[in-house]
């Protein structure tokens, strides 16, 4: 039976499904290079922003969601040990003492008294003849691997969210500076309109119009300041701290992030392999397939071997004599003859669950490919829009230069200079928004490719924190 225990396993043997995916992307630019897997895992370093690098490291080391995911992973590993323990004998040791006095009202041996002492070992082993426990361990292993992939998927999402918030903050700071430039320009235009009105060269309507434009422009900075604060708060919490922890560091103005000219791109088949959420789906499918074997094994007989060895005596010092030795060994087997179809229904339910999980895997695979195609579309279209806006900014600068030269030569009034300056500020603001949109498209592409995870984040939280503190001290 011990030999059979290692040989017989009911239920289907899992094989990783082969998915039929497109060979190439529809929206891909032919100039995009093949994916650099090492570069994709630390894609945020391409921005060459030291503060952003620190924020990412802090997020991966201290984010509460990451800690929760690691705790769930530790729980699953402990539960796997519990399941695997069923394959081994259970051994216990016990001691007992008993004193008894019989009833004196009995006709046979009335009022008899006795003492019994017992010391011994008991063992029980349930034979896993049909592999139900082994399938349960297989399912637990696949579940642990799925949770590890969930942790990596969370890492991808957190890094993408952090970089998006950081990019939004830097763009908001840039737009705030542009808005303040625009307010100064409009204030100067208002001053010129007032002077022209005093000199009889303009109307009060011109003054009112200029004032309204300046007041409308002054309504923009509070919105941008609120955006800056909101992004700062989000970054602080993502990094595992409080909303205001990083506000001082983030208040220091820096250049807005710029995406590389070309993004590395993986093949569709590579995306299936490297996206942790899809890898988690595949592991859950493996766990569901193993559960079919668990359900199948429940339909077969169960066998248990109880063993006992010990000493029993009426006097405690006789417990260690040879005459007090006692042992027992047995083989117990049971098989349900009728359960109203419960065991068969359990197999059917497990098979249906595995089928559903497989379809979830296929659905998520298609959604993942769509994410990449959407990100490529957004990246390409925004790149074209950004090119047009860059020309608009260049033309606006040239118009401002020309207007300034004409004013310096006394060939025109100063108002055309202010109009050109306002047009330039508007073009700059539109370009900043376009650059942010393109950046967001690039971040979405990195996320869709499954970039931004590594196995180093799976070390215990205490070890990660200690390493982070040591690095900060150095």
Secondary structure as GFF3:
##gff-version 3
##sequence-region A 1 474
A	DSSP	alpha_helix	2	5	.	.	.	ID=ss1
A	DSSP	alpha_helix	37	41	.	.	.	ID=ss2
A	DSSP	three_ten_helix	43	47	.	.	.	ID=ss3
A	DSSP	alpha_helix	50	62	.	.	.	ID=ss4
A	DSSP	alpha_helix	64	84	.	.	.	ID=ss5
A	DSSP	three_ten_helix	85	87	.	.	.	ID=ss6
A	DSSP	beta_strand	90	101	.	.	.	ID=ss7
A	DSSP	beta_strand	113	127	.	.	.	ID=ss8
A	DSSP	alpha_helix	132	198	.	.	.	ID=ss9
A	DSSP	alpha_helix	204	238	.	.	.	ID=ss10
A	DSSP	alpha_helix	247	251	.	.	.	ID=ss11
A	DSSP	alpha_helix	268	274	.	.	.	ID=ss12
A	DSSP	alpha_helix	276	297	.	.	.	ID=ss13
A	DSSP	beta_strand	302	313	.	.	.	ID=ss14
A	DSSP	three_ten_helix	316	320	.	.	.	ID=ss15
A	DSSP	three_ten_helix	322	324	.	.	.	ID=ss16
A	DSSP	beta_strand	325	329	.	.	.	ID=ss17
A	DSSP	beta_strand	332	334	.	.	.	ID=ss18
A	DSSP	alpha_helix	342	408	.	.	.	ID=ss19
A	DSSP	alpha_helix	415	448	.	.	.	ID=ss20
A	DSSP	three_ten_helix	455	458	.	.	.	ID=ss21
A	DSSP	alpha_helix	461	473	.	.	.	ID=ss22
###
